[in-house]
Amino acid sequence: MNGTDSQNMPSMRVLMVVENISRKMGGEAGKSFYYLRLFRERHLEIRAVCHGRVREELRKEFADDPELFRKIHFVDDTWYQALVWRIGKLFPYRIQDLIFGQIIHWITQYHIRKLALRLIKVHKMDLVFEPAPITPKGLSFIYNMGVPVVIGPLSGGLEFPPAFQYMDSKISRMSINISRSFSEILHRLIPGKLKAEALIVANQQTEEALPLGCQGKVYQVIESGVDLDLWPPREARPTFGDQPVRFIYVGRLVDWKGAQFLIEAFASVALKTNAVLELVGNGQLEQQLENRVQELGLTDRIHFHGWQPRAKVNQLLRECDVFVMPSLREAGGNAIMEAMAIGLPTIATNWAGPSYIVDDSTGILVDPSSTEEFTQGLASAMIRLAEDPELRSQMGLSATRRVREDYFDWHSKCDRIIEIFAETLRQVKKVPEHQSSSVEQNFQALIAPETLSN
């Protein structure tokens, strides 16, 4: 393909609609920031609509690209949203969050929709991309836009494994069932998810949690991604006979993350090896877990680091040998992918998100068949890797390779999503039949130009 052909090809005009685009906020907002930046690098004609609270941050982020900043359009809170917020402050926190916060969010989404409709008409956008909220039950106000809509990657909607459903109280279970039933009614009134031309999900469980009646094609793409510039492979750790093998957990200390089972499992590991366990994170179980470690007499073998900034987590991972994630309701697994990118083998739960990330070449998956068997499985996996440095090395190398080859890094993930955009446009016949071949080549050139140049 020569330069003239590339210049004459039609471009893809994409409007991204999402409430928050922010590297500082992290989470869903951080993912949206990566999409915006990487789509721009791939020369899509990208515009975005988001909330005005991130205006100044994005002005600074894109100070060297003022053209992109001019293509970001903002909506600000209205006087009546401020009134709803003030009324909500009179109620308990959870009521503020679940009811009044949701009302404010819906009003914002309504105004984002109005602005998006104008931008589509004025700038002749080809497609709308809505990457958040990532919950499959969340409402989407982006429908009947006149162009195809792609939503996702979505994540969540998970249940505990059958043997661990006791961890949800009866009240929690009843509340979840009621809210899910109510959401089905709301999706009929605000049918963005039902009418979207494409829905991207992180895993099978999330697909099953989509509202009933979705008409679009469903794709599966890992919900998060790894920035390989921030998490490069480490140098091989030297192994000495008397050097303890260091296991590390990074995550919140809450019940569904499973750190309580990890500590019980490590008690057996400590009897048979000289291993140590590093726990990075905080949460409501922190004091309870520290008390249990004291009861087991393992204060010199299990170390609590509390919450740590990303740079410190990165350093700790590089100093350890095996990453452990015993989570029982993990939709994604970003911490796992970061550890794999560095070159750590992983021990994880064979359930939901981790089961799609970790395979036999990169780590050990433990079946959550019962509390006792799960705990024993974690212990057996840790002992196996503690006693076999060669296996740790092989799995670590495979982990780094898997992250880079299987759409786990942000560049590969964005390339895959652009492919979905192109296929969606073809399916709805937005691209005239006689142009489809050259447009397909153009989209491929966006994601792999070196393979198409002469």
Backbone torsions as a table, in degrees:
resi	resn	phi	psi	omega
1	MET	NA	129.4	-179.1
2	ASN	-97.2	171.0	-175.4
3	GLY	-62.9	-36.8	-179.4
4	THR	-62.6	-44.8	179.1
5	ASP	-58.7	-43.8	-178.3
6	SER	-62.4	-39.3	-178.5
7	GLN	-69.3	-29.8	-177.0
8	ASN	-84.2	-7.1	-176.7
9	MET	-77.9	149.2	176.1
10	PRO	-67.1	148.5	179.7
11	SER	-98.0	162.6	176.6
12	MET	-99.3	120.1	-179.1
13	ARG	-102.9	111.7	-173.6
14	VAL	-117.0	131.2	174.6
15	LEU	-107.0	117.7	178.0
16	MET	-95.4	125.1	179.4
17	VAL	-117.7	122.1	-177.6
18	VAL	-163.1	143.4	-174.0
19	GLU	-64.9	-43.7	-175.5
20	ASN	-126.7	131.7	172.2
21	ILE	-124.2	105.6	-171.9
22	SER	-159.1	127.3	173.8
23	ARG	-75.7	-31.0	-178.9
24	LYS	-69.2	-39.6	-178.9
25	MET	-68.6	-31.1	-176.8
26	GLY	68.1	-163.0	178.5
27	GLY	57.0	-137.3	-179.3
28	GLU	-62.0	-39.0	-180.0
29	ALA	-64.3	-37.9	178.5
30	GLY	-65.8	-39.3	177.1
31	LYS	-62.4	-41.9	179.5
32	SER	-62.9	-35.5	177.3
33	PHE	-61.6	-45.1	178.9
34	TYR	-60.9	-43.7	179.3
35	TYR	-58.0	-49.7	-176.9
36	LEU	-59.0	-47.8	-176.7
37	ARG	-65.7	-44.0	-175.1
38	LEU	-76.5	-32.9	174.0
39	PHE	-63.4	-38.6	177.7
40	ARG	-62.5	-42.8	179.7
41	GLU	-63.2	-28.0	179.8
42	ARG	-89.5	9.9	171.8
43	HIS	67.1	26.3	167.5
44	LEU	-71.2	149.8	171.9
45	GLU	-82.3	87.4	-171.0
46	ILE	-101.4	133.1	168.6
47	ARG	-123.8	161.9	-178.8
48	ALA	-142.8	149.5	173.1
49	VAL	-123.8	128.9	179.6
50	CYS	-153.8	-176.8	-177.0
51	HIS	-81.0	148.8	-177.9
52	GLY	-67.0	-12.7	-179.3
53	ARG	-64.5	-19.0	-179.7
54	VAL	-104.2	9.1	-174.7
55	ARG	-58.2	-51.9	-175.2
56	GLU	-69.5	-36.3	176.4
57	GLU	-61.0	-45.5	-178.5
58	LEU	-70.4	-31.2	175.8
59	ARG	-59.8	-41.7	178.6
60	LYS	-72.8	-41.8	-178.5
61	GLU	-59.3	-38.2	-175.2
62	PHE	-111.6	34.2	178.1
63	ALA	-61.8	-29.9	179.1
64	ASP	-88.5	2.6	178.1
65	ASP	-138.8	66.1	-176.0
66	PRO	-60.8	-26.9	178.6
67	GLU	-63.2	-41.5	178.0
68	LEU	-65.0	-43.1	-179.4
69	PHE	-60.1	-36.3	178.5
70	ARG	-65.9	-19.9	180.0
71	LYS	-94.2	7.4	173.5
72	ILE	-101.3	124.0	-175.1
73	HIS	-112.9	138.9	-170.3
74	PHE	-118.4	147.1	169.0
75	VAL	-117.0	142.0	-179.4
76	ASP	-113.5	160.6	179.1
77	ASP	-63.2	145.9	177.4
78	THR	-92.6	169.2	178.9
79	TRP	-63.4	-33.6	-177.2
80	TYR	-78.0	-23.4	171.2
81	GLN	-68.2	-38.6	176.3
82	ALA	-63.0	-36.9	178.3
83	LEU	-65.7	-44.5	177.9
84	VAL	-60.0	-40.8	-180.0
85	TRP	-62.7	-42.5	-179.5
86	ARG	-66.0	-38.6	177.2
87	ILE	-65.5	-40.9	-179.5
88	GLY	-61.3	-29.9	-179.2
89	LYS	-64.5	-15.0	179.1
90	LEU	-80.2	-9.4	-174.5
91	PHE	-110.2	163.6	176.4
92	PRO	-57.4	157.5	-172.3
93	TYR	-55.1	-47.1	-175.5
94	ARG	-64.7	-33.8	175.7
95	ILE	-68.1	-40.8	175.4
96	GLN	-55.2	-47.4	-173.6
97	ASP	-71.5	-48.0	-171.5
98	LEU	-77.8	-31.2	-174.8
99	ILE	-108.7	-62.8	-175.2
100	PHE	-69.1	-39.0	176.4
101	GLY	-61.9	-37.2	179.6
102	GLN	-69.1	-37.8	177.9
103	ILE	-62.6	-45.1	178.6
104	ILE	-60.9	-41.8	178.7
105	HIS	-61.7	-43.6	-178.9
106	TRP	-64.7	-38.7	177.7
107	ILE	-62.6	-42.4	176.9
108	THR	-59.7	-44.4	-179.8
109	GLN	-62.2	-37.1	178.1
110	TYR	-61.3	-44.3	-179.2
111	HIS	-72.1	-33.9	174.3
112	ILE	-62.2	-40.8	178.6
113	ARG	-61.4	-45.7	-179.4
114	LYS	-60.9	-44.8	179.7
115	LEU	-66.3	-39.8	179.9
116	ALA	-61.9	-40.4	179.2
117	LEU	-60.7	-40.5	178.8
118	ARG	-66.5	-43.3	-178.5
119	LEU	-65.1	-38.7	178.7
120	ILE	-60.1	-42.4	-178.7
121	LYS	-71.2	-46.5	-175.8
122	VAL	-69.2	-42.4	-173.2
123	HIS	-102.9	6.3	175.1
124	LYS	52.4	52.6	179.3
125	MET	-67.5	148.3	-179.0
126	ASP	-90.6	-29.4	-168.4
127	LEU	-159.4	149.0	175.4
128	VAL	-112.3	134.0	178.7
129	PHE	-117.8	123.6	179.5
130	GLU	-120.1	100.2	-175.4
131	PRO	-86.9	-7.9	-177.5
132	ALA	-154.0	155.6	4.3
133	PRO	-70.9	150.7	-171.7
134	ILE	-86.3	-9.9	178.6
135	THR	-66.4	134.7	-178.6
136	PRO	-66.4	-22.4	-179.6
137	LYS	-89.5	-8.6	-178.7
138	GLY	-65.7	145.7	-179.0
139	LEU	-76.9	145.3	172.2
140	SER	-119.6	124.8	178.3
141	PHE	-89.1	3.9	-174.4
142	ILE	-96.1	90.7	178.6
143	TYR	-150.3	159.5	-176.7
144	ASN	52.7	47.0	-176.7
145	MET	-91.1	-9.5	-178.2
146	GLY	87.4	-6.8	176.8
147	VAL	-138.5	162.1	179.5
148	PRO	-62.2	148.8	178.3
149	VAL	-120.2	130.3	175.6
150	VAL	-116.2	126.2	-177.6
151	ILE	-118.7	134.6	174.8
152	GLY	128.2	-171.7	-0.8
153	PRO	-67.8	133.2	177.9
154	LEU	-92.1	153.6	-180.0
155	SER	-150.8	153.3	179.0
156	GLY	112.8	-158.9	-177.2
157	GLY	70.1	27.1	-172.2
158	LEU	-94.1	152.1	170.4
159	GLU	-106.2	159.6	168.4
160	PHE	-65.9	153.1	170.6
161	PRO	-55.2	150.8	-176.0
162	PRO	-49.4	-41.1	-176.8
163	ALA	-71.8	-10.2	-176.2
164	PHE	-119.5	13.6	-178.8
165	GLN	-70.2	-11.5	173.3
166	TYR	-63.3	-17.9	-178.5
167	MET	-71.8	-17.0	171.5
168	ASP	-92.7	125.4	176.8
169	SER	-68.6	163.9	178.6
170	LYS	-61.1	-38.3	179.0
171	ILE	-66.1	-43.3	178.2
172	SER	-61.8	-44.7	-179.9
173	ARG	-61.9	-43.0	179.8
174	MET	-64.4	-42.4	-179.6
175	SER	-63.2	-41.6	179.5
176	ILE	-62.7	-45.0	-178.5
177	ASN	-64.5	-40.8	179.3
178	ILE	-65.3	-45.3	-178.1
179	SER	-64.8	-36.1	179.2
180	ARG	-69.4	-38.2	177.2
181	SER	-65.4	-42.6	179.2
182	PHE	-64.0	-36.8	-179.2
183	SER	-64.5	-32.6	177.8
184	GLU	-61.5	-37.8	177.4
185	ILE	-66.9	-44.7	-178.9
186	LEU	-62.0	-36.4	-179.7
187	HIS	-66.4	-23.9	174.7
188	ARG	-73.9	-30.6	179.8
189	LEU	-81.8	-35.6	179.8
190	ILE	-125.6	84.7	-164.2
191	PRO	-90.1	37.3	-179.0
192	GLY	-58.0	-46.5	-179.9
193	LYS	-66.9	-37.2	-177.3
194	LEU	-67.6	-32.9	-173.4
195	LYS	-99.3	-6.8	-178.2
196	ALA	-60.4	141.6	179.5
197	GLU	-73.3	-26.6	179.3
198	ALA	-146.0	138.7	175.8
199	LEU	-124.6	126.4	-179.8
200	ILE	-105.2	127.8	-178.4
201	VAL	-122.7	156.3	-177.4
202	ALA	-81.2	-29.2	-175.3
203	ASN	-162.6	177.0	-176.7
204	GLN	-64.8	-39.2	-179.6
205	GLN	-61.9	-38.7	178.1
206	THR	-67.3	-39.5	176.6
207	GLU	-59.1	-41.7	-179.6
208	GLU	-68.5	-20.9	-179.7
209	ALA	-89.2	-3.1	177.8
210	LEU	-61.9	151.0	177.6
211	PRO	-61.1	149.4	-179.4
212	LEU	-65.3	138.0	174.9
213	GLY	95.8	11.3	176.8
214	CYS	-63.7	133.5	-174.0
215	GLN	-100.3	-19.7	-173.2
216	GLY	-79.1	165.6	176.3
217	LYS	-72.7	138.7	-178.4
218	VAL	-103.9	127.9	176.3
219	TYR	-114.3	156.3	176.9
220	GLN	-116.7	119.9	177.8
221	VAL	-142.0	136.1	178.0
222	ILE	-50.9	135.8	-171.5
223	GLU	-67.2	-37.9	-177.6
224	SER	-109.6	-168.7	179.5
225	GLY	-157.8	166.8	-178.8
226	VAL	-112.3	131.4	173.2
227	ASP	-86.1	103.4	-174.4
228	LEU	-67.2	-18.4	175.0
229	ASP	-71.1	-30.0	-179.9
230	LEU	-89.0	-23.2	-175.1
231	TRP	-127.9	60.7	-179.4
232	PRO	-72.7	159.0	178.5
233	PRO	-60.2	143.1	177.3
234	ARG	-86.8	165.6	170.5
235	GLU	-73.7	152.1	-178.2
236	ALA	-58.9	133.8	177.9
237	ARG	-78.8	129.7	176.9
238	PRO	-67.2	144.8	179.0
239	THR	-116.5	130.9	176.7
240	PHE	-125.1	153.0	-174.7
241	GLY	-58.4	-35.3	-176.1
242	ASP	-99.3	3.8	-178.7
243	GLN	-83.6	124.9	-179.0
244	PRO	-67.6	142.9	172.7
245	VAL	-77.3	131.3	-174.9
246	ARG	-107.7	116.4	173.4
247	PHE	-94.3	146.2	-178.5
248	ILE	-137.1	137.5	174.1
249	TYR	-117.7	133.3	176.4
250	VAL	-128.3	116.5	-179.6
251	GLY	166.2	174.9	177.7
252	ARG	-69.4	149.5	177.4
253	LEU	-95.5	74.0	177.9
254	VAL	-126.1	161.8	-168.7
255	ASP	-59.5	-42.1	-174.3
256	TRP	-73.4	-13.6	175.6
257	LYS	-78.1	-16.8	169.5
258	GLY	81.8	13.3	-179.2
259	ALA	-62.2	-27.7	179.1
260	GLN	-64.4	-35.4	177.5
261	PHE	-74.3	-33.3	179.0
262	LEU	-63.9	-42.0	179.6
263	ILE	-64.9	-43.1	177.9
264	GLU	-62.3	-40.2	179.2
265	ALA	-65.8	-38.8	-176.1
266	PHE	-67.3	-23.8	176.6
267	ALA	-57.7	-38.4	176.9
268	SER	-72.5	-37.3	179.9
269	VAL	-63.5	-40.3	-177.5
270	ALA	-64.5	-28.0	179.3
271	LEU	-71.9	-27.1	-171.6
272	LYS	-110.3	-12.2	-177.8
273	THR	-139.2	174.6	175.0
274	ASN	-101.1	21.7	-174.8
275	ALA	-65.3	159.4	172.2
276	VAL	-127.5	159.4	-178.4
277	LEU	-125.9	125.0	178.2
278	GLU	-104.7	124.9	179.4
279	LEU	-110.9	116.4	-177.8
280	VAL	-113.1	117.8	-179.6
281	GLY	140.4	168.5	175.5
282	ASN	-136.6	176.3	-178.0
283	GLY	158.7	-177.9	-171.3
284	GLN	-66.7	-20.2	179.6
285	LEU	-92.5	2.3	-171.0
286	GLU	-57.0	-51.3	-178.0
287	GLN	-65.4	-40.2	178.8
288	GLN	-60.9	-41.4	-179.9
289	LEU	-69.9	-39.1	177.5
290	GLU	-63.1	-40.0	177.3
291	ASN	-62.3	-40.7	-179.2
292	ARG	-66.4	-38.8	177.4
293	VAL	-61.4	-39.8	177.2
294	GLN	-64.7	-41.4	178.2
295	GLU	-60.6	-36.6	-178.9
296	LEU	-81.2	-6.8	-178.6
297	GLY	68.7	36.2	-174.0
298	LEU	-117.1	23.1	-176.9
299	THR	-64.5	-22.5	178.1
300	ASP	-89.8	-3.8	-177.8
301	ARG	-116.9	-20.8	179.1
302	ILE	-119.5	120.8	-174.1
303	HIS	-114.6	128.7	177.4
304	PHE	-96.5	122.3	-178.4
305	HIS	-102.9	-10.7	-175.6
306	GLY	68.1	-170.2	177.0
307	TRP	-69.5	140.6	179.5
308	GLN	-135.1	146.8	175.7
309	PRO	-66.8	164.2	-174.0
310	ARG	-56.0	-41.0	-177.5
311	ALA	-62.9	-38.9	179.2
312	LYS	-70.0	-40.0	176.7
313	VAL	-60.1	-43.5	178.9
314	ASN	-58.0	-45.4	-179.8
315	GLN	-63.3	-45.1	-179.3
316	LEU	-62.5	-41.8	178.7
317	LEU	-59.5	-40.5	-178.6
318	ARG	-68.7	-21.1	-179.5
319	GLU	-92.9	-3.8	-177.0
320	CYS	-108.3	175.8	-172.2
321	ASP	-113.2	-33.3	-175.1
322	VAL	-142.2	135.5	175.2
323	PHE	-96.2	137.0	-179.3
324	VAL	-125.3	127.4	178.2
325	MET	-133.4	93.8	-176.8
326	PRO	-89.2	26.9	-175.2
327	SER	-63.5	142.8	-177.3
328	LEU	-106.6	-2.3	178.6
329	ARG	-150.9	58.6	-175.2
330	GLU	-101.9	108.9	-178.4
331	ALA	-74.2	-39.0	-178.3
332	GLY	-106.8	-105.4	-178.6
333	GLY	135.3	41.4	-176.8
334	ASN	-62.7	-39.7	179.6
335	ALA	-62.0	-36.4	177.6
336	ILE	-63.8	-45.1	-177.6
337	MET	-66.1	-35.5	177.4
338	GLU	-65.9	-42.6	177.5
339	ALA	-63.7	-39.9	178.8
340	MET	-65.5	-39.9	-179.9
341	ALA	-60.8	-37.0	178.0
342	ILE	-69.2	-32.7	178.2
343	GLY	119.1	25.7	177.5
344	LEU	-97.0	136.1	167.5
345	PRO	-68.9	157.0	-173.7
346	THR	-126.8	139.2	167.1
347	ILE	-109.3	123.6	-175.0
348	ALA	-145.7	169.8	179.6
349	THR	-79.6	134.8	178.5
350	ASN	-80.5	69.2	-175.7
351	TRP	-160.8	131.4	173.8
352	ALA	56.8	-135.1	-170.3
353	GLY	-51.3	-52.5	-178.6
354	PRO	-58.4	-30.9	-178.3
355	SER	-69.6	-17.0	176.4
356	TYR	-92.1	-14.6	-175.3
357	ILE	-100.3	-46.5	-176.5
358	VAL	-92.1	133.5	173.2
359	ASP	-127.0	-177.2	-174.7
360	ASP	-62.4	-23.8	-178.6
361	SER	-83.0	-18.2	-173.7
362	THR	-113.4	-7.8	-178.7
363	GLY	174.1	-160.7	-177.8
364	ILE	-128.9	125.9	175.9
365	LEU	-98.3	134.7	-177.0
366	VAL	-110.8	124.7	-178.9
367	ASP	-70.7	131.2	177.6
368	PRO	-88.0	57.5	-173.5
369	SER	-76.6	-30.1	173.8
370	SER	-162.6	164.5	-179.9
371	THR	-58.2	-47.4	-177.5
372	GLU	-65.5	-47.0	-178.3
373	GLU	-68.0	-34.3	177.7
374	PHE	-64.9	-46.3	179.1
375	THR	-62.2	-44.4	178.1
376	GLN	-64.2	-37.6	178.9
377	GLY	-64.8	-40.6	176.6
378	LEU	-62.5	-43.8	-179.7
379	ALA	-62.7	-44.9	-179.0
380	SER	-62.3	-41.0	180.0
381	ALA	-65.4	-41.9	-180.0
382	MET	-66.5	-42.0	178.9
383	ILE	-63.5	-42.0	-179.5
384	ARG	-59.7	-46.8	-178.2
385	LEU	-74.8	-30.8	177.4
386	ALA	-64.4	-32.9	-175.6
387	GLU	-91.9	-3.7	-174.1
388	ASP	-131.5	84.3	-179.4
389	PRO	-62.2	-31.9	179.5
390	GLU	-66.1	-41.2	178.4
391	LEU	-64.6	-41.5	177.3
392	ARG	-58.9	-43.1	-178.9
393	SER	-64.3	-45.8	-179.5
394	GLN	-62.1	-46.1	-179.1
395	MET	-65.6	-37.3	178.7
396	GLY	-63.2	-42.5	177.3
397	LEU	-64.7	-41.3	178.4
398	SER	-65.4	-35.5	179.6
399	ALA	-63.3	-46.7	178.2
400	THR	-59.4	-43.2	-179.4
401	ARG	-66.0	-41.3	-178.5
402	ARG	-63.6	-42.4	178.9
403	VAL	-58.2	-40.0	-176.0
404	ARG	-79.8	-23.2	-173.0
405	GLU	-104.6	-15.5	-170.9
406	ASP	-117.8	39.4	175.1
407	TYR	64.1	24.1	179.7
408	PHE	-88.4	-20.0	178.0
409	ASP	-89.7	159.4	-174.1
410	TRP	-63.3	-37.1	-178.8
411	HIS	-64.7	-47.1	179.3
412	SER	-64.2	-39.1	-179.5
413	LYS	-63.4	-45.1	178.9
414	CYS	-65.0	-36.3	176.1
415	ASP	-60.4	-42.5	-179.5
416	ARG	-65.8	-39.4	-179.9
417	ILE	-67.8	-36.5	175.3
418	ILE	-62.8	-38.7	175.2
419	GLU	-59.4	-40.5	178.4
420	ILE	-65.7	-39.6	174.5
421	PHE	-56.1	-48.6	-176.9
422	ALA	-62.2	-44.8	-179.8
423	GLU	-65.2	-38.2	179.2
424	THR	-62.9	-43.6	178.6
425	LEU	-62.3	-39.6	178.1
426	ARG	-65.9	-40.7	-176.0
427	GLN	-64.8	-35.8	-179.7
428	VAL	-91.0	4.0	177.3
429	LYS	60.4	34.3	171.7
430	LYS	-67.8	-30.0	178.4
431	VAL	-96.0	124.9	178.0
432	PRO	-55.5	146.8	-174.9
433	GLU	-57.0	-40.0	-176.2
434	HIS	-71.9	-15.8	179.2
435	GLN	-98.4	-8.4	-168.9
436	SER	-60.1	-36.5	-177.4
437	SER	-67.0	-47.1	-178.4
438	SER	-70.7	-34.4	177.9
439	VAL	-65.7	-41.7	177.3
440	GLU	-58.9	-42.9	178.8
441	GLN	-64.0	-37.2	179.6
442	ASN	-65.0	-43.5	179.2
443	PHE	-64.3	-39.2	177.1
444	GLN	-65.4	-34.8	178.9
445	ALA	-65.9	-32.0	178.5
446	LEU	-63.3	-35.0	-173.4
447	ILE	-102.0	-15.8	179.1
448	ALA	-151.6	61.6	-173.9
449	PRO	-60.6	-30.1	-175.9
450	GLU	-68.4	-22.5	-178.5
451	THR	-83.8	-10.1	-174.4
452	LEU	-113.0	-8.8	-178.9
453	SER	-83.6	151.7	-180.0
454	ASN	-79.1	NA	NA
